[in-house]
Amino acid sequence: MMASSAAAHVQTVRVGEQTLTVRDVQPADRSSVLALHERVFGPGATPAWFEWKYGSGADQGRSEGVGVWHEGALIAHCAGIPRRLWRAGSSIEGLQIGDVMVDPGWRGILTRRGPFFHASQRLYATRLGKLGQRPFQLGFGFPNERHMRLAVKSHLAYDGGRLHDLRWSTSDPTGQTALHWSWRWEAMAHDDPSTLDEIDRAWLAMRREGAAMTLGERDHRYVKWRYLDRPDQQYQLFRLRHVWPSRKVGIAVMRLRQPQSQWLDWIGPRKWLIAACRACRAQAAQFGAQELAAWASPLVVDALRDSAWRHNSVTACLGIPASSDLIEADVPQLNWWLMGGDTDFL
């Protein structure tokens, strides 16, 4: 049972014998969010990360969160990052669900109506819905199997399918990573003004051929925020183009590490994806990594089917909040194009 307090934006709920407070997260709650993040995920989240993700500036993430408090301590949290989506060729306002956290001491109460439910339910109900009634029309997130089952049973979300972890060896005994002579692969300087223009050209080409899919916007504003301005990670951008004069360009985003490098994103023509995969494998090998990995929705998996991966396994679920402006029968038709960069944590 839920009862509103005198302040309409604050609610109290009963979970077992405990009384909990549910309200929106404010900037003053930064230390509480960071402390809970460390208890759940380990060290790594910093004040700079919080400002990058939750700051309200035009060049910040503008995430919105809901927290559940017990005796003044934050015990559960659910947030959403605004992300413009393109569905069937038209833009809609999306909300990327993230930072879903429950304090380890309360995980035994991970029930249908526990802290997880109340944080998520309030966020979805107040942010997601029909155009003109709520600010966002379609939500998506990447829960694990346990949270996905719980969200479905609680009628919080629809099961949107699975994401795959693809991996390729960077060793090349058969020359599989060699690009044809007509291709050029080049590192892109983050501070070069032409980089942002090329991102927009690549994104326009990708968007034009994406009428049958649902994909997140990848223009220069998004790429700058997601990859170039992030304070706790370092990503590299690479340009793929043909030798002969052409304005067509594709852009790959990588996180180069040893022993495994990650291919986070692709912006550009879908038909270039196999060539981009070869170039990413060669780049990872040059860095000294033994393996290249990428997250991929089924649509991306299909586009990479001839890329000679050596590993393919399910790595995450795709959850679609039921408060979104759709019905369950619409979910299989969304046809998502998703890679690791569409998460906020890789």
C-alpha positions as CSV (number, residue, x, y, z in Angstrom):
1,M,0.0,0.0,0.0
2,M,1.3,3.5,-0.9
3,A,0.4,6.8,0.8
4,S,1.4,10.3,-0.3
5,S,3.0,12.6,2.3
6,A,2.1,16.2,2.6
7,A,4.6,17.0,-0.1
8,A,3.1,15.4,-3.2
9,H,6.4,14.4,-4.7
10,V,7.4,12.4,-1.6
11,Q,5.7,9.0,-0.8
12,T,5.9,6.5,2.0
13,V,5.5,2.8,1.4
14,R,5.5,-0.2,3.7
15,V,7.8,-3.2,2.9
16,G,7.3,-5.8,5.5
17,E,7.5,-4.1,8.9
18,Q,9.6,-1.2,7.5
19,T,8.5,2.2,6.4
20,L,10.3,3.6,3.4
21,T,10.4,7.0,1.7
22,V,10.3,7.2,-2.1
23,R,11.2,10.5,-3.9
24,D,13.1,11.9,-6.8
25,V,16.9,12.2,-6.4
26,Q,18.2,15.7,-6.1
27,P,21.7,17.2,-6.7
28,A,22.2,17.3,-2.9
29,D,21.8,13.5,-2.9
30,R,25.1,13.0,-4.8
31,S,27.1,11.6,-1.9
32,S,24.3,9.1,-1.2
33,V,24.1,7.9,-4.8
34,L,27.9,7.5,-5.0
35,A,28.0,5.6,-1.7
36,L,25.2,3.2,-2.8
37,H,26.9,2.8,-6.2
38,E,30.1,1.7,-4.5
39,R,28.3,-0.7,-2.2
40,V,26.6,-2.3,-5.2
41,F,29.1,-2.1,-8.0
42,G,32.4,-1.4,-6.2
43,P,34.7,1.7,-6.5
44,G,34.7,3.8,-9.6
45,A,31.9,6.3,-9.5
46,T,33.2,9.8,-8.7
47,P,31.8,13.3,-8.3
48,A,33.0,14.1,-11.8
49,W,31.2,10.9,-13.1
50,F,28.0,12.1,-11.3
51,E,28.1,15.5,-12.9
52,W,28.8,14.0,-16.3
53,K,25.7,11.7,-16.0
54,Y,23.3,13.7,-13.8
55,G,24.3,17.3,-14.4
56,S,21.6,19.5,-15.9
57,G,23.7,21.4,-18.3
58,A,23.2,21.2,-22.1
59,D,26.4,19.2,-22.5
60,Q,25.7,16.8,-19.5
61,G,23.6,13.7,-19.2
62,R,20.6,15.2,-17.5
63,S,19.7,11.9,-15.9
64,E,16.7,11.6,-13.7
65,G,16.6,9.3,-10.7
66,V,14.2,8.0,-8.1
67,G,15.5,6.8,-4.7
68,V,14.1,4.8,-1.8
69,W,15.3,5.8,1.7
70,H,15.1,3.9,5.0
71,E,15.9,6.0,8.1
72,G,17.7,8.5,6.0
73,A,19.9,6.1,4.1
74,L,19.5,5.5,0.4
75,I,18.8,1.8,-0.1
76,A,17.5,1.6,-3.7
77,H,17.8,3.7,-6.8
78,C,16.7,3.7,-10.5
79,A,17.6,6.3,-13.0
80,G,17.1,7.2,-16.7
81,I,19.2,9.0,-19.2
82,P,17.4,10.9,-21.9
83,R,18.2,9.5,-25.3
84,R,16.6,10.4,-28.6
85,L,15.6,7.3,-30.5
86,W,14.6,6.7,-34.1
87,R,11.9,4.3,-34.7
88,A,10.5,3.5,-38.2
89,G,12.2,6.6,-39.5
90,S,10.7,9.0,-36.9
91,S,12.3,10.4,-33.8
92,I,10.9,9.8,-30.3
93,E,12.1,10.7,-26.9
94,G,13.7,7.7,-25.2
95,L,14.8,7.0,-21.6
96,Q,17.8,4.7,-21.1
97,I,17.4,3.0,-17.8
98,G,20.5,2.7,-15.6
99,D,22.0,2.7,-12.2
100,V,19.4,0.3,-10.9
101,M,20.7,-0.5,-7.4
102,V,19.5,-2.2,-4.3
103,D,21.7,-2.1,-1.1
104,P,23.2,-5.5,-0.5
105,G,21.5,-5.6,2.9
106,W,18.1,-5.3,1.3
107,R,18.5,-7.9,-1.5
108,G,16.7,-10.5,0.6
109,I,13.6,-8.3,0.1
110,L,14.0,-8.3,-3.7
111,T,10.3,-9.2,-4.0
112,R,7.6,-8.0,-6.3
113,R,6.9,-5.1,-4.0
114,G,10.3,-4.5,-2.5
115,P,12.6,-1.4,-2.8
116,F,13.5,-2.4,-6.4
117,F,9.9,-2.3,-7.4
118,H,9.1,1.1,-5.8
119,A,12.1,2.9,-7.3
120,S,11.5,1.5,-10.7
121,Q,7.8,1.9,-10.7
122,R,7.9,5.5,-9.7
123,L,10.5,6.4,-12.3
124,Y,8.6,4.7,-15.1
125,A,5.2,6.0,-14.1
126,T,6.3,9.6,-13.8
127,R,8.5,9.8,-16.9
128,L,7.2,7.4,-19.5
129,G,4.0,7.5,-21.4
130,K,2.1,9.0,-24.3
131,L,3.4,12.1,-26.1
132,G,2.0,15.2,-24.4
133,Q,1.4,13.3,-21.1
134,R,5.0,12.3,-20.2
135,P,8.4,13.6,-21.3
136,F,9.6,10.2,-22.7
137,Q,7.8,7.7,-24.9
138,L,10.0,4.6,-24.9
139,G,12.3,3.2,-22.2
140,F,15.0,0.6,-22.5
141,G,17.6,-0.9,-20.2
142,F,19.9,-3.9,-19.7
143,P,18.9,-5.9,-16.7
144,N,20.4,-9.3,-15.8
145,E,18.3,-12.4,-16.0
146,R,17.1,-12.2,-12.4
147,H,16.0,-8.6,-12.6
148,M,14.4,-9.2,-15.9
149,R,12.3,-12.0,-14.5
150,L,11.3,-9.9,-11.5
151,A,10.4,-6.9,-13.7
152,V,8.2,-9.1,-15.9
153,K,6.5,-10.8,-13.0
154,S,5.9,-7.4,-11.4
155,H,4.4,-6.0,-14.6
156,L,7.0,-3.3,-14.7
157,A,8.6,-4.2,-18.0
158,Y,8.3,-6.3,-21.1
159,D,11.1,-8.7,-22.1
160,G,12.6,-7.3,-25.2
161,G,15.0,-10.1,-25.9
162,R,18.8,-10.6,-25.4
163,L,22.1,-9.0,-26.2
164,H,25.0,-11.1,-27.3
165,D,28.7,-11.0,-26.4
166,L,30.7,-11.6,-29.5
167,R,34.4,-12.2,-29.4
168,W,37.1,-12.5,-32.1
169,S,40.7,-13.6,-31.9
170,T,43.2,-10.9,-32.9
171,S,45.6,-13.4,-34.3
172,D,45.4,-13.5,-38.0
173,P,46.9,-16.7,-39.5
174,T,44.6,-16.6,-42.5
175,G,44.6,-12.9,-43.2
176,Q,41.0,-12.4,-42.1
177,T,41.6,-8.9,-40.7
178,A,43.3,-7.6,-43.8
179,L,41.3,-4.8,-45.4
180,H,41.0,-4.5,-49.2
181,W,43.3,-1.9,-50.7
182,S,40.4,0.4,-51.4
183,W,39.7,1.0,-47.7
184,R,41.5,3.4,-45.3
185,W,41.4,3.1,-41.5
186,E,42.6,6.2,-39.6
187,A,42.6,7.4,-36.0
188,M,40.5,10.5,-35.4
189,A,41.7,13.4,-33.2
190,H,39.2,14.3,-30.5
191,D,40.1,18.0,-30.8
192,D,39.9,18.2,-34.6
193,P,36.8,20.3,-35.5
194,S,36.3,18.1,-38.6
195,T,35.7,15.1,-36.3
196,L,32.3,16.4,-35.2
197,D,31.3,17.1,-38.9
198,E,32.3,13.6,-39.9
199,I,30.3,12.1,-37.1
200,D,27.2,13.8,-38.3
201,R,27.8,12.7,-41.9
202,A,28.2,9.1,-40.7
203,W,25.2,9.3,-38.5
204,L,23.0,10.7,-41.4
205,A,24.0,7.8,-43.6
206,M,23.2,5.3,-40.8
207,R,19.8,7.0,-40.0
208,R,18.7,7.0,-43.6
209,E,19.0,3.3,-43.9
210,G,17.6,2.6,-40.5
211,A,13.9,3.1,-41.2
212,A,13.1,-0.6,-40.3
213,M,14.9,-0.5,-37.0
214,T,14.9,1.2,-33.6
215,L,18.2,2.9,-32.9
216,G,19.6,5.6,-30.6
217,E,20.8,8.9,-32.0
218,R,24.5,9.0,-32.7
219,D,25.1,12.6,-33.8
220,H,28.1,14.6,-32.7
221,R,26.4,16.0,-29.5
222,Y,25.7,12.5,-28.3
223,V,29.1,11.1,-29.2
224,K,30.8,14.0,-27.6
225,W,28.9,13.5,-24.3
226,R,29.0,9.7,-24.3
227,Y,32.6,9.1,-25.4
228,L,34.7,12.3,-25.6
229,D,33.7,14.0,-22.4
230,R,33.3,11.0,-20.1
231,P,35.7,11.5,-17.1
232,D,36.3,8.0,-16.0
233,Q,36.9,6.2,-19.3
234,Q,39.1,6.7,-22.4
235,Y,37.7,5.8,-25.8
236,Q,39.3,6.0,-29.3
237,L,37.5,6.9,-32.5
238,F,38.6,5.5,-35.9
239,R,37.5,6.5,-39.4
240,L,36.7,4.0,-42.1
241,R,36.5,5.3,-45.7
242,H,37.1,4.4,-49.3
243,V,40.3,5.6,-51.1
244,W,38.5,7.1,-54.1
245,P,36.8,10.5,-53.5
246,S,33.7,10.1,-51.5
247,R,32.0,11.8,-48.6
248,K,30.9,8.5,-47.1
249,V,32.6,7.7,-43.9
250,G,32.0,5.2,-41.0
251,I,33.2,5.7,-37.5
252,A,34.1,3.0,-34.9
253,V,34.4,3.6,-31.2
254,M,36.9,1.4,-29.3
255,R,38.2,1.0,-25.8
256,L,41.7,-0.4,-26.3
257,R,42.9,-2.6,-23.4
258,Q,44.9,-5.7,-22.8
259,P,44.2,-8.6,-23.0
260,Q,40.7,-7.8,-24.4
261,S,39.7,-4.6,-26.3
262,Q,36.1,-3.6,-26.7
263,W,34.3,-2.4,-29.9
264,L,31.7,-0.1,-28.4
265,D,29.9,1.4,-31.3
266,W,29.6,1.8,-35.1
267,I,28.2,4.9,-36.8
268,G,27.8,4.5,-40.6
269,P,26.5,2.3,-43.3
270,R,25.4,-1.1,-42.1
271,K,27.0,-2.8,-45.2
272,W,30.4,-1.7,-44.0
273,L,30.2,-3.5,-40.7
274,I,32.2,-6.6,-41.7
275,A,35.1,-4.3,-42.9
276,A,34.8,-2.3,-39.7
277,C,35.1,-5.5,-37.7
278,R,38.2,-6.5,-39.5
279,A,39.8,-3.1,-38.9
280,C,38.9,-3.2,-35.2
281,R,40.5,-6.7,-34.8
282,A,43.7,-5.4,-36.5
283,Q,43.6,-2.3,-34.3
284,A,43.2,-4.4,-31.1
285,A,46.1,-6.6,-32.2
286,Q,48.3,-3.6,-32.8
287,F,47.6,-2.5,-29.2
288,G,48.6,-5.9,-27.9
289,A,45.2,-7.3,-27.1
290,Q,44.6,-11.0,-27.7
291,E,40.8,-10.6,-28.2
292,L,38.2,-8.2,-29.5
293,A,34.8,-8.1,-27.9
294,A,31.5,-6.4,-28.8
295,W,27.9,-6.4,-27.4
296,A,25.3,-6.9,-30.2
297,S,21.6,-7.1,-30.5
298,P,20.2,-9.7,-32.8
299,L,20.1,-7.2,-35.7
300,V,23.8,-6.5,-35.2
301,V,24.6,-10.2,-34.8
302,D,23.0,-10.8,-38.2
303,A,25.1,-8.1,-39.8
304,L,28.2,-9.7,-38.4
305,R,27.4,-13.3,-39.2
306,D,30.2,-13.6,-41.7
307,S,32.8,-12.0,-39.4
308,A,34.3,-15.3,-38.1
309,W,33.7,-14.8,-34.4
310,R,35.0,-17.5,-32.1
311,H,32.5,-16.8,-29.2
312,N,28.8,-15.9,-29.1
313,S,26.9,-16.0,-25.9
314,V,24.0,-14.1,-24.2
315,T,25.3,-11.4,-22.0
316,A,22.3,-9.2,-21.0
317,C,18.6,-8.8,-21.3
318,L,16.7,-6.0,-22.9
319,G,14.0,-4.6,-20.7
320,I,11.3,-2.3,-22.1
321,P,9.3,-0.5,-19.3
322,A,5.6,-1.2,-19.6
323,S,4.8,2.5,-19.1
324,S,6.3,3.2,-22.5
325,D,3.9,4.3,-25.2
326,L,3.4,0.9,-26.8
327,I,1.7,-2.4,-26.1
328,E,3.4,-5.7,-25.5
329,A,2.6,-6.9,-29.0
330,D,4.7,-4.0,-30.4
331,V,7.9,-5.2,-28.6
332,P,9.1,-7.9,-31.0
333,Q,8.6,-5.4,-33.9
334,L,11.0,-2.8,-32.5
335,N,14.0,-4.4,-34.2
336,W,16.7,-2.8,-32.1
337,W,20.2,-1.9,-33.3
338,L,22.2,-1.9,-30.1
339,M,25.9,-2.2,-29.3
340,G,27.9,-1.9,-26.1
341,G,28.0,1.9,-26.3
342,D,24.2,2.0,-26.0
343,T,24.7,1.0,-22.3
344,D,26.1,3.6,-19.9
345,F,28.5,1.3,-18.1
346,L,30.8,-0.2,-20.8
